[in-house]
Every structure is written in C-alpha cells, then in structure tokens.
Amino acid sequence: FHTDEVDDVLKRHLGLLQALYHCFSGRITPPGSARFMSLCEFQDLLEAAGVYDSELTQRKSGVAFRMAMMTQPEESFRTRFQEMSFLEFQHAVGAVVFMRSDADRTNMAELVDDFIQTRLASIDHRK
C-alpha cells in the first residue's frame, strides 16, 4: 500500500480524510499539544465504518495501527509511539485495506479508493 498510485488516491480524498481525522482524534490529546489519534480513537473509526471482516478483526486493529506508525526510538518514557499523526493515519487507511480479507495486493489503489468511498465516506464526520 506504499505506492504512488495509492498516494494519488489519498490525495484525491484528502478533505474527507482530514475531516475524519479531526472528528475521531484529539479526545485524549492534552491541552496545548498537537492533535493525535490514539488506538481507541482509531478503533472507534473502524467500528463506525464497519470494516471488520474474517481477516481484519477488532483484535488485529492494533496491528494496522502499529503498521502505520513511524518507529520511535524511545518507548519507555515517551508516549509518541501511541500518538498517530495525520500522515500516519493515511498510512493506517492503507494498512486496513491491506489486512482485509478482500485485499488484492496487485490492485491496492483501486481497493483503497473503493474503501474510502464506500466505508469512510458513509461516516458522519461533522462535529
């Protein structure tokens, strides 16, 4: 899911993705800190989109979350490894599509586009 074609799809849907990120993130962000999405907020988004299937179960949603996150050198005294930025959220969308049972690794751009249009666009993201 790290291809130019998937990147183009994400750019086409940038407004929707930003709105969803804004709607589902920030609940546990401390005041004055940069907004981030936590694992539980990410799972709320996946639940609202009805994305779970035989391969991507709620139990595996943490794997999609971690696949999208940039590796952090310090995980003992810092919480950054649990704080998803918007760029990482875009990668997480690709990871979710990659992990679903209908994933066809040869046609990821079309699958990501369809996923955004059918699953994510149906979520009420106005707050």
C-alpha positions in Angstrom: 0.0 0.0 0.0 3.0 2.3 -0.2 2.8 3.1 -3.9 2.5 6.3 -5.9 -1.0 5.1 -7.1 -2.3 4.7 -3.5 -0.7 8.1 -2.6 -2.7 9.7 -5.5 -5.9 8.1 -4.2 -5.2 9.5 -0.7 -4.6 13.0 -2.2 -7.9 12.9 -4.0 -9.7 12.2 -0.8 -7.6 14.5 1.4 -10.5 16.6 2.5 -12.6 13.7 3.7 -9.6 12.1 5.4 -8.8 15.3 7.2 -12.4 15.7 8.4 -12.4 12.1 9.7 -9.1 12.5 11.4 -10.3 15.7 13.1 -13.6 14.1 14.1 -12.1 10.9 15.6 -8.8 12.3 17.1 -8.0 14.6 20.0 -10.1 13.1 22.7 -7.1 12.3 24.9 -4.7 14.9 23.5 -3.5 17.1 26.4 -4.4 20.8 26.1 -1.7 22.7 24.2 -0.3 19.6 22.5 -0.5 18.7 18.8 -3.7 16.7 18.0 -3.1 13.0 17.6 -5.2 9.9 17.3 -5.0 7.1 19.9 -5.6 3.4 19.3 -9.0 3.6 20.9 -10.0 6.5 18.7 -8.7 4.6 15.6 -10.8 1.6 16.7 -13.8 3.8 17.1 -13.4 5.0 13.5 -13.0 1.4 12.2 -16.1 0.4 14.1 -18.1 3.3 12.7 -17.0 2.4 9.2 -17.9 -1.3 9.7 -14.6 -2.5 8.4 -14.1 -5.7 10.3 -14.3 -9.0 8.5 -12.9 -12.5 8.8 -9.3 -11.4 8.4 -9.3 -7.9 9.9 -10.9 -8.5 13.3 -11.1 -5.9 16.1 -8.3 -7.8 17.9 -6.0 -7.2 14.8 -6.8 -3.4 14.6 -3.8 -2.7 16.8 -1.6 -4.3 14.1 -2.9 -1.9 11.5 -2.4 1.0 13.9 1.2 0.0 14.5 1.9 -0.7 10.8 1.1 2.9 10.1 3.2 4.3 12.9 6.7 5.6 12.5 9.2 3.6 14.6 10.1 5.6 17.8 13.5 5.1 19.5 12.1 5.8 23.0 9.0 3.9 24.2 9.7 3.7 27.9 9.5 7.4 28.9 7.6 8.9 26.0 4.2 8.3 24.6 4.8 9.3 20.9 4.6 5.6 19.8 0.9 5.7 20.8 0.1 9.0 19.1 -0.9 8.8 15.4 -0.3 11.9 13.3 -2.4 12.7 10.2 0.2 11.3 7.9 0.4 8.1 9.9 -3.4 8.0 9.7 -3.3 8.0 5.9 -0.9 5.0 6.1 -3.3 3.3 8.5 -6.1 3.5 5.9 -3.8 1.6 3.5 -2.9 -0.9 6.3 -6.6 -1.6 7.0 -7.3 -2.3 3.3 -4.2 -4.4 3.1 -5.3 -6.5 6.1 -8.9 -7.1 5.0 -9.9 -10.5 3.5 -10.7 -9.0 0.1 -7.2 -7.5 -0.2 -5.7 -7.9 -3.7 -2.1 -6.7 -3.4 -1.9 -6.2 -7.1 -4.7 -3.6 -7.1 -4.3 -1.7 -3.9 -5.0 1.8 -5.3 -8.5 0.7 -6.6 -9.2 -1.1 -3.3 -8.2 2.0 -1.2 -10.3 4.2 -3.4 -13.3 2.0 -3.0 -12.8 1.6 0.7 -12.7 5.4 1.2 -15.8 5.9 -1.0 -17.9 3.1 0.4 -16.7 2.7 4.1 -15.2 6.0 5.2 -17.4 8.4 3.3 -20.5 6.9 4.9 -19.4 8.0 8.4 -20.9 11.2 9.8 -17.8 13.3 10.4 -19.4 16.7 11.0 -18.8 18.0 14.5 
